[in-house]
Amino acid sequence: MAERVRDVYASALFDAAASDEERQELLVQLRELDSLLGNMPDYMRLMATPAVSKEEKRGLLEGAFAGQVHPKLLNLLKVLVNNGRFPYYSSIAEQYGQLLDEHQGILAVTAVTAMPLSEETAHRLEEKLRTETGRDVRLTVEVDPSVLGGILLRYGGREIDGTVRARLDGMRQRILSSAIH
């Protein structure tokens, strides 16, 4: 259900934008507000609690954000409050970014490595992915020491696992299955 909620609201906002420039502006504001709300857990709880009326919550949003954010973003916030979906804001903002990337032909790729990649290595990886996919690439690198080495790539609903951890897990499975037979 969470994915459906995320997809419906992100798509509605995306479709409401009149131009690519407006879509980009909305994305910037969605991300800024997501960052702000992420640092305000009490505000998020307030907007999600049934103890405060929807009318009061809309008033709080109006007071805090009117004239500060795009009117379509403010409207989205009010609709989320009206429908009890405010806790989904962060995932909606993320999905909106993915929709804009798809619209612009950009492939968002996450690379998970045991250690940070140098700028040169990240650039070479972007170039290789650009060549292989034929699309512009936006690379995000996440560091996770548990992968031990190698790289895990996530993009377009795919996962390519070339990590040491995956190879060790595969060897363990082969050893266990051969010991059983």
LINSUL-V146392 format. One record per residue. N is the residue number from 1. RES is the residue in one letter. PHI is phi in whole degrees, 0 to 359 (none if undefined). PSI is psi in whole degrees, 0 to 359 (999 if undefined). Layout:
N&RES&PHI&PSI + N&RES&PHI&PSI
This chain:
1&M&none&321 + 2&A&300&320 + 3&E&294&320 + 4&R&295&315 + 5&V&301&311 + 6&R&303&311 + 7&D&295&317 + 8&V&297&311 + 9&Y&289&320 + 10&A&296&317 + 11&S&295&320 + 12&A&298&315 + 13&L&294&318 + 14&F&301&314 + 15&D&291&332 + 16&A&287&337 + 17&A&292&136 + 18&A&275&342 + 19&S&206&168 + 20&D&296&325 + 21&E&296&318 + 22&E&294&321 + 23&R&299&318 + 24&Q&294&317 + 25&E&300&317 + 26&L&297&319 + 27&L&299&314 + 28&V&301&314 + 29&Q&290&323 + 30&L&302&314 + 31&R&292&318 + 32&E&298&316 + 33&L&292&323 + 34&D&299&317 + 35&S&296&315 + 36&L&298&311 + 37&L&294&328 + 38&G&297&335 + 39&N&265&7 + 40&M&230&67 + 41&P&299&328 + 42&D&295&320 + 43&Y&295&318 + 44&M&298&318 + 45&R&296&319 + 46&L&300&316 + 47&M&288&343 + 48&A&260&344 + 49&T&283&138 + 50&P&285&350 + 51&A&291&339 + 52&V&255&130 + 53&S&294&156 + 54&K&299&322 + 55&E&297&317 + 56&E&295&319 + 57&K&296&317 + 58&R&298&322 + 59&G&296&320 + 60&L&297&317 + 61&L&296&315 + 62&E&300&314 + 63&G&295&323 + 64&A&276&325 + 65&F&240&347 + 66&A&299&130 + 67&G&80&352 + 68&Q&257&331 + 69&V&234&163 + 70&H&305&138 + 71&P&304&326 + 72&K&291&328 + 73&L&289&318 + 74&L&298&319 + 75&N&298&318 + 76&L&302&314 + 77&L&301&318 + 78&K&294&319 + 79&V&295&320 + 80&L&299&317 + 81&V&297&313 + 82&N&303&323 + 83&N&261&8 + 84&G&67&31 + 85&R&246&11 + 86&F&303&324 + 87&P&299&345 + 88&Y&272&1 + 89&Y&308&311 + 90&S&300&316 + 91&S&290&330 + 92&I&293&316 + 93&A&299&318 + 94&E&295&316 + 95&Q&295&322 + 96&Y&301&317 + 97&G&300&321 + 98&Q&293&321 + 99&L&298&318 + 100&L&294&319 + 101&D&302&312 + 102&E&300&316 + 103&H&299&324 + 104&Q&269&2 + 105&G&75&22 + 106&I&263&134 + 107&L&260&116 + 108&A&276&123 + 109&V&238&133 + 110&T&251&127 + 111&A&249&123 + 112&V&254&123 + 113&T&227&162 + 114&A&286&331 + 115&M&226&156 + 116&P&301&145 + 117&L&276&144 + 118&S&291&161 + 119&E&302&319 + 120&E&295&316 + 121&T&294&318 + 122&A&298&318 + 123&H&296&316 + 124&R&298&320 + 125&L&295&316 + 126&E&302&315 + 127&E&298&317 + 128&K&296&316 + 129&L&294&321 + 130&R&299&317 + 131&T&294&316 + 132&E&290&324 + 133&T&263&341 + 134&G&72&19 + 135&R&232&158 + 136&D&294&146 + 137&V&237&135 + 138&R&247&110 + 139&L&262&130 + 140&T&242&130 + 141&V&253&128 + 142&E&246&138 + 143&V&259&126 + 144&D&220&101 + 145&P&302&339 + 146&S&291&345 + 147&V&284&345 + 148&L&72&322 + 149&G&176&175 + 150&G&77&202 + 151&I&211&143 + 152&L&246&125 + 153&L&249&134 + 154&R&234&125 + 155&Y&194&147 + 156&G&54&36 + 157&G&76&6 + 158&R&252&157 + 159&E&223&122 + 160&I&246&112 + 161&D&254&104 + 162&G&246&35 + 163&T&270&157 + 164&V&298&319 + 165&R&304&315 + 166&A&295&319 + 167&R&294&320 + 168&L&295&318 + 169&D&298&319 + 170&G&297&317 + 171&M&296&319 + 172&R&300&317 + 173&Q&295&319 + 174&R&295&319 + 175&I&296&315 + 176&L&296&318 + 177&S&290&327 + 178&S&285&332 + 179&A&287&331 + 180&I&284&326 + 181&H&272&999
